[in-house]
Amino acid sequence: MLYKEFTVLLNPQSRKIIFGICLNAIGGGMTLSLLLVYLHDMRGFTNTFGGLLLAYGSLVSIIASSPMGALVDRIGPKKVMIGGLLLNSAAAFSLSQVQTHFQAVIVITGLNIAGQAIWPSQSVILTRVTPERDRPKIFGFNFMLLNLGLGVGGLLSSLIIQRGDLLSFQIMYWVDACTFLLYLLIVLTLRGEHVNKYIPKEHEPKTGSYKDLFEIKPLMFLGIAGIILFTFGYGTIQAGIPVFATQFLGLSPKWLGIIFGVNTLSIVIFQPLVMRVIDKYSKYAALIAVGLVWALSWVFVGIAPYLPLFASGIALSLSQFIFAVGEMIQAPTIPTLANELAPEHIRGRANAWMSLQWSVSGVLGPAITGLMLGADLATAWIITMFIGCFLSIPLFLAMKRAAAVAL
């Protein structure tokens, strides 16, 4: 069985963390794609306000990442996660009650601060409780289960949500809030030195700072390259494909479920196979492959307008299958490399630095997409995204050279 090679690597601690992430992803999958719909249809906010709110949330994440990373190093990842999960649960519940613009801003602030508390913390714990040789497979397995949770959550939301029914949306957010509390109960059972503040060995520095982090050149290259790669990947896919498919190609919104469903299902099915393949190559070769594969996915987006309507939907679905292949290469590679390069006493800061890939690309990707598609430059947008996927490759090569010098 393909998944057995993952499950045998799990220990009691990593099993709890991965299960908690999957459980939490179910709540995220229910609400992730419906926030703008909820704010517009149920609360009467404009789509412009909703878009600005999402951009604001990404900016909050960027600002919060540094202090949260330092806090993980200072008091330990478990304590930071506990606070983050409590805040996230309260914010998810509060989202079901928002009635004013100000309330929405406060809730989104809480959600994004909480996210920056949770993600670096769980990455630190998962790294610490997993032997170095097993980390790529564990991060890959974690990514697969994360997508499984998102897929299940999306299916549940489609069963719960009723058009024009406020209560159905509120139930969705209440369930989301409960998943954070369930994850909290799991985190409370974690024991051992791996989940608490790291105690330096005699030969190790007693304290750390972001200055120490910035001096690790390979890690800096990895973070900046990741931001660029994600901007022309995740940042634009989520923002641009729905608009491109429905407004420029004329596809029914129902196609979006198929297009993104192909992506999620591919990851759940093929992650073990992809892990076996990339295990034969260096992590640096894998990183370069991500850019090449994601560029190929944009080729299929580019040919979609020249096909009949049904075939264009198939082309977009294929693009998301190819994009998923790149995701399955990236997911175990970037976090593994980041934690290999990060000293233990600043591991929280290192994972906070890497989390900027998501928050910065969450601002830049939609901004580029919105400007270009808003100006009716769909073809130029696709070409820009295609070229953009190659921009990270020189930085990955520079990272490889810097890592060789460091050794």
C-alpha positions as CSV (number, residue, x, y, z in Angstrom):
1,M,0.0,0.0,0.0
2,L,1.4,3.4,-1.0
3,Y,0.5,5.2,2.2
4,K,2.1,2.6,4.5
5,E,5.6,4.1,3.8
6,F,4.3,7.3,5.4
7,T,2.3,5.9,8.3
8,V,5.2,3.7,9.6
9,L,7.3,6.8,10.0
10,L,4.7,8.4,12.4
11,N,5.4,8.5,16.1
12,P,2.7,9.4,18.8
13,Q,3.6,13.1,18.6
14,S,3.8,13.5,14.8
15,R,0.6,11.5,14.5
16,K,-1.3,13.9,16.7
17,I,0.0,17.0,14.9
18,I,-0.8,15.6,11.4
19,F,-4.3,14.5,12.5
20,G,-4.9,17.9,14.0
21,I,-3.8,19.6,10.8
22,C,-6.1,17.4,8.8
23,L,-9.0,18.0,11.1
24,N,-8.5,21.7,11.1
25,A,-8.2,21.7,7.3
26,I,-11.8,20.4,7.1
27,G,-13.0,23.6,8.7
28,G,-10.8,25.6,6.4
29,G,-12.0,23.8,3.4
30,M,-15.6,24.6,4.4
31,T,-15.0,28.4,4.6
32,L,-11.9,29.2,2.5
33,S,-13.6,29.8,-0.9
34,L,-16.9,31.2,0.5
35,L,-15.8,34.2,2.5
36,L,-16.4,36.7,-0.3
37,V,-19.8,35.1,-1.1
38,Y,-20.8,35.3,2.6
39,L,-19.7,38.9,3.0
40,H,-21.5,40.0,-0.2
41,D,-24.6,37.9,-0.2
42,M,-25.3,37.6,3.5
43,R,-23.9,40.8,5.0
44,G,-24.3,43.1,2.0
45,F,-20.7,44.2,1.7
46,T,-19.3,45.0,-1.8
47,N,-16.9,42.7,-3.6
48,T,-14.5,45.6,-3.6
49,F,-14.5,45.7,0.2
50,G,-14.2,41.9,0.3
51,G,-11.1,42.0,-2.0
52,L,-9.5,44.8,0.0
53,L,-10.3,42.8,3.2
54,L,-8.4,39.8,2.0
55,A,-5.4,41.9,0.9
56,Y,-5.5,43.6,4.4
57,G,-5.5,40.1,6.0
58,S,-2.4,39.2,4.0
59,L,-0.7,42.4,5.2
60,V,-1.6,41.5,8.8
61,S,0.1,38.1,8.3
62,I,3.2,39.7,7.0
63,I,3.4,42.1,10.0
64,A,2.6,39.4,12.5
65,S,5.0,36.7,11.2
66,S,8.2,38.2,12.7
67,P,7.0,38.7,16.3
68,M,5.3,35.3,16.3
69,G,8.4,33.5,15.1
70,A,10.4,35.2,17.8
71,L,7.7,34.2,20.4
72,V,8.0,30.5,19.3
73,D,11.7,30.6,20.0
74,R,11.2,32.5,23.3
75,I,8.4,30.5,25.0
76,G,8.1,27.4,22.9
77,P,5.8,26.3,20.0
78,K,3.1,24.6,22.2
79,K,2.3,27.7,24.2
80,V,2.1,29.8,21.0
81,M,-0.1,27.3,19.3
82,I,-2.5,27.2,22.3
83,G,-3.0,31.0,22.1
84,G,-3.3,30.9,18.3
85,L,-5.9,28.1,18.3
86,L,-8.0,29.9,20.9
87,L,-7.8,33.2,19.0
88,N,-8.6,31.4,15.7
89,S,-11.6,29.6,17.1
90,A,-13.0,32.9,18.6
91,A,-12.4,34.7,15.3
92,A,-14.1,32.0,13.2
93,F,-17.1,32.1,15.5
94,S,-17.2,35.9,15.4
95,L,-17.1,35.8,11.6
96,S,-20.6,34.3,11.7
97,Q,-21.8,37.4,13.6
98,V,-20.2,40.3,11.7
99,Q,-22.6,43.0,10.7
100,T,-20.4,46.1,10.1
101,H,-17.2,46.8,8.1
102,F,-15.3,47.5,11.3
103,Q,-16.3,44.2,12.9
104,A,-15.2,42.4,9.7
105,V,-11.8,44.1,9.9
106,I,-11.3,43.2,13.5
107,V,-12.2,39.5,12.9
108,I,-9.9,39.3,9.8
109,T,-7.1,40.8,11.9
110,G,-7.6,38.1,14.6
111,L,-7.8,35.3,12.0
112,N,-4.5,36.3,10.4
113,I,-2.6,36.9,13.6
114,A,-3.8,33.5,14.8
115,G,-2.7,31.9,11.6
116,Q,0.9,33.2,12.0
117,A,0.9,31.8,15.5
118,I,-0.2,28.3,14.4
119,W,1.6,27.6,11.2
120,P,5.3,28.2,12.3
121,S,4.6,26.5,15.6
122,Q,3.2,23.3,14.1
123,S,6.1,23.2,11.6
124,V,8.6,23.5,14.4
125,I,7.0,20.7,16.4
126,L,6.7,18.4,13.4
127,T,10.3,19.0,12.5
128,R,11.6,18.4,16.0
129,V,9.6,15.1,16.5
130,T,10.7,13.7,13.2
131,P,14.2,12.3,12.4
132,E,15.9,14.4,9.7
133,R,16.0,11.5,7.2
134,D,12.2,11.1,7.4
135,R,11.2,14.8,7.2
136,P,10.5,15.0,3.4
137,K,8.1,12.1,3.6
138,I,6.4,13.4,6.7
139,F,6.0,16.9,5.2
140,G,4.7,15.3,2.0
141,F,2.2,13.1,4.0
142,N,1.1,16.2,5.9
143,F,0.5,18.1,2.7
144,M,-1.6,15.2,1.3
145,L,-3.8,15.0,4.4
146,L,-4.1,18.8,4.4
147,N,-5.6,18.6,0.9
148,L,-7.8,15.7,1.9
149,G,-9.2,17.8,4.8
150,L,-9.7,20.8,2.5
151,G,-11.5,18.5,0.0
152,V,-13.8,17.0,2.7
153,G,-14.5,20.5,4.0
154,G,-15.4,21.7,0.6
155,L,-17.8,18.8,0.1
156,L,-19.4,19.4,3.6
157,S,-19.9,23.1,2.8
158,S,-21.7,22.2,-0.4
159,L,-24.1,20.1,1.6
160,I,-24.6,22.7,4.4
161,I,-24.8,26.0,2.4
162,Q,-28.2,27.0,1.1
163,R,-28.5,30.0,-1.2
164,G,-29.8,33.0,0.7
165,D,-29.9,31.2,4.1
166,L,-27.8,33.1,6.7
167,L,-28.1,30.3,9.2
168,S,-26.5,27.8,6.9
169,F,-23.4,30.1,6.5
170,Q,-23.3,30.6,10.3
171,I,-23.4,26.9,10.9
172,M,-20.4,26.5,8.6
173,Y,-18.4,29.0,10.7
174,W,-19.5,27.4,13.9
175,V,-18.2,24.1,12.7
176,D,-15.0,25.8,11.6
177,A,-14.6,27.3,15.1
178,C,-15.1,23.8,16.7
179,T,-12.3,22.3,14.6
180,F,-9.8,24.7,16.1
181,L,-11.0,23.7,19.6
182,L,-10.6,20.0,18.7
183,Y,-7.1,20.7,17.4
184,L,-6.4,22.6,20.7
185,L,-7.4,19.5,22.7
186,I,-4.9,17.5,20.7
187,V,-2.2,20.0,21.2
188,L,-2.8,20.0,25.0
189,T,-1.9,16.3,25.0
190,L,1.5,16.9,23.5
191,R,4.4,16.2,25.9
192,G,8.1,16.4,25.9
193,E,11.0,18.8,25.2
194,H,10.1,19.0,21.5
195,V,7.0,21.1,22.1
196,N,8.5,23.5,24.7
197,K,11.2,26.2,24.5
198,Y,14.4,24.8,23.2
199,I,17.2,24.5,25.8
200,P,20.5,25.2,24.0
201,K,23.4,22.7,24.4
202,E,26.7,23.9,26.0
203,H,28.2,24.8,22.6
204,E,25.1,26.5,21.2
205,P,24.1,30.2,21.4
206,K,21.8,30.9,24.4
207,T,19.7,33.4,22.5
208,G,19.0,34.2,18.9
209,S,17.7,37.1,16.7
210,Y,16.5,37.8,13.2
211,K,20.0,39.1,12.6
212,D,21.3,35.5,13.0
213,L,18.6,34.4,10.6
214,F,19.5,36.9,7.9
215,E,23.2,35.8,8.0
216,I,22.1,32.3,6.7
217,K,22.4,33.2,3.0
218,P,20.9,29.9,1.7
219,L,17.8,30.4,3.9
220,M,17.4,33.9,2.6
221,F,17.7,32.8,-1.0
222,L,15.1,30.0,-0.3
223,G,12.6,32.4,1.3
224,I,12.9,35.0,-1.5
225,A,12.7,32.4,-4.3
226,G,9.7,30.9,-2.6
227,I,7.9,34.2,-2.5
228,I,8.5,34.7,-6.2
229,L,7.5,31.1,-7.0
230,F,4.3,31.3,-4.9
231,T,3.4,34.7,-6.4
232,F,3.2,33.2,-9.9
233,G,1.7,30.0,-8.5
234,Y,-0.7,29.9,-5.6
235,G,-1.1,33.7,-5.4
236,T,-2.4,33.9,-9.0
237,I,-4.2,30.6,-9.3
238,Q,-6.7,31.2,-6.5
239,A,-7.3,34.8,-7.5
240,G,-7.2,34.5,-11.3
241,I,-8.5,31.1,-12.5
242,P,-12.1,31.6,-11.2
243,V,-12.3,34.9,-13.0
244,F,-10.6,33.8,-16.1
245,A,-12.7,30.6,-16.4
246,T,-16.1,32.3,-15.8
247,Q,-15.7,35.8,-17.2
248,F,-13.2,35.3,-20.1
249,L,-14.0,31.8,-21.2
250,G,-17.7,31.8,-20.3
251,L,-17.6,28.5,-18.3
252,S,-20.3,27.8,-15.7
253,P,-19.2,28.4,-12.1
254,K,-19.8,24.7,-11.6
255,W,-16.6,24.1,-13.6
256,L,-14.6,25.6,-10.7
257,G,-15.5,22.7,-8.5
258,I,-14.3,20.3,-11.1
259,I,-11.1,22.3,-11.9
260,F,-10.0,22.7,-8.3
261,G,-11.3,19.3,-7.4
262,V,-8.9,17.7,-9.9
263,N,-6.1,19.6,-8.1
264,T,-7.1,18.3,-4.7
265,L,-7.8,14.8,-5.7
266,S,-4.6,14.5,-7.6
267,I,-2.6,15.4,-4.5
268,V,-4.5,12.9,-2.3
269,I,-3.9,10.1,-4.8
270,F,-0.5,10.8,-6.3
271,Q,1.6,12.3,-3.4
272,P,3.1,8.9,-2.4
273,L,4.1,8.2,-6.0
274,V,5.7,11.7,-6.5
275,M,7.6,11.3,-3.2
276,R,9.1,8.1,-4.6
277,V,10.2,9.8,-7.7
278,I,11.8,12.9,-6.1
279,D,13.5,10.8,-3.5
280,K,15.9,9.8,-6.3
281,Y,17.0,13.4,-6.9
282,S,18.5,16.3,-4.9
283,K,16.3,18.8,-3.2
284,Y,17.8,21.5,-5.3
285,A,16.8,19.7,-8.5
286,A,13.3,19.3,-7.1
287,L,13.0,23.0,-6.5
288,I,14.0,23.8,-10.1
289,A,11.5,21.2,-11.3
290,V,8.7,23.0,-9.4
291,G,9.2,26.2,-11.5
292,L,9.3,24.2,-14.8
293,V,6.2,22.2,-13.9
294,W,4.2,25.2,-12.9
295,A,5.2,27.0,-16.1
296,L,3.9,24.0,-18.1
297,S,0.6,24.3,-16.2
298,W,0.2,27.9,-17.5
299,V,0.6,26.6,-21.1
300,F,-2.7,24.7,-20.7
301,V,-4.3,27.8,-19.4
302,G,-3.0,29.7,-22.4
303,I,-4.5,27.2,-25.0
304,A,-7.9,27.1,-23.3
305,P,-9.3,30.2,-25.1
306,Y,-8.6,28.6,-28.5
307,L,-10.7,25.5,-27.7
308,P,-14.4,24.7,-27.7
309,L,-16.1,25.6,-24.4
310,F,-16.1,22.0,-23.0
311,A,-12.5,21.4,-24.1
312,S,-11.4,24.7,-22.5
313,G,-12.8,23.4,-19.2
314,I,-10.8,20.2,-19.7
315,A,-7.6,22.2,-20.5
316,L,-8.0,24.2,-17.2
317,S,-8.6,20.9,-15.3
318,L,-5.4,19.5,-16.8
319,S,-3.5,22.7,-15.9
320,Q,-4.5,22.1,-12.3
321,F,-3.4,18.5,-12.4
322,I,0.0,19.6,-13.7
323,F,0.1,22.4,-11.0
324,A,-0.7,19.7,-8.4
325,V,2.4,17.8,-9.5
326,G,4.5,20.9,-8.8
327,E,2.8,21.3,-5.4
328,M,3.6,17.7,-4.5
329,I,7.2,18.3,-5.3
330,Q,7.3,21.6,-3.5
331,A,5.4,20.6,-0.3
332,P,8.0,18.2,1.1
333,T,11.1,20.0,-0.3
334,I,10.9,23.6,0.8
335,P,10.0,23.0,4.5
336,T,12.6,20.2,4.8
337,L,15.3,22.4,3.3
338,A,14.3,25.3,5.5
339,N,14.5,23.3,8.7
340,E,17.8,21.7,7.6
341,L,19.3,25.1,7.2
342,A,17.8,26.6,10.4
343,P,19.7,26.2,13.8
344,E,17.4,25.0,16.6
345,H,17.5,28.2,18.7
346,I,16.0,30.3,15.8
347,R,13.8,27.6,14.2
348,G,10.7,29.5,15.1
349,R,12.0,32.6,13.3
350,A,13.0,30.5,10.3
351,N,9.6,29.0,9.9
352,A,8.0,32.4,10.3
353,W,10.3,33.7,7.5
354,M,9.2,30.8,5.3
355,S,5.5,31.5,6.0
356,L,6.0,34.9,4.3
357,Q,5.8,32.9,1.0
358,W,2.1,32.5,1.5
359,S,1.3,36.0,2.9
360,V,3.4,38.1,0.5
361,S,2.3,36.1,-2.5
362,G,-1.3,36.5,-1.2
363,V,-0.9,40.2,-1.7
364,L,1.2,40.3,-4.9
365,G,-0.5,37.5,-6.8
366,P,-4.1,38.9,-6.6
367,A,-2.8,42.5,-7.2
368,I,-1.1,41.5,-10.4
369,T,-4.0,39.4,-11.5
370,G,-6.6,42.0,-10.6
371,L,-4.8,44.8,-12.5
372,M,-4.2,42.7,-15.6
373,L,-7.6,41.0,-15.9
374,G,-9.3,44.2,-14.9
375,A,-7.6,45.8,-17.9
376,D,-8.8,42.9,-20.1
377,L,-5.2,41.7,-20.6
378,A,-5.9,38.0,-20.2
379,T,-3.3,36.8,-22.7
380,A,-0.6,39.1,-21.3
381,W,-1.5,37.9,-17.8
382,I,-1.0,34.2,-18.8
383,I,2.4,35.0,-20.5
384,T,3.5,37.0,-17.4
385,M,2.6,34.0,-15.2
386,F,4.4,31.6,-17.5
387,I,7.6,33.7,-17.4
388,G,7.3,34.4,-13.7
389,C,7.6,30.7,-12.9
390,F,11.1,30.8,-14.2
391,L,12.2,33.8,-12.1
392,S,12.9,31.7,-9.0
393,I,15.3,29.3,-10.7
394,P,18.4,31.6,-10.6
395,L,17.8,32.1,-6.9
396,F,17.5,28.4,-6.2
397,L,20.8,28.0,-8.0
398,A,22.4,30.8,-6.0
399,M,21.0,29.1,-2.9
400,K,22.7,25.8,-3.9
401,R,26.0,27.6,-4.3
402,A,25.7,29.4,-1.0
403,A,24.9,26.2,0.8
404,A,28.0,24.6,-0.7
405,V,30.1,27.5,0.5
406,A,28.6,27.2,4.0
407,L,29.5,23.6,4.2
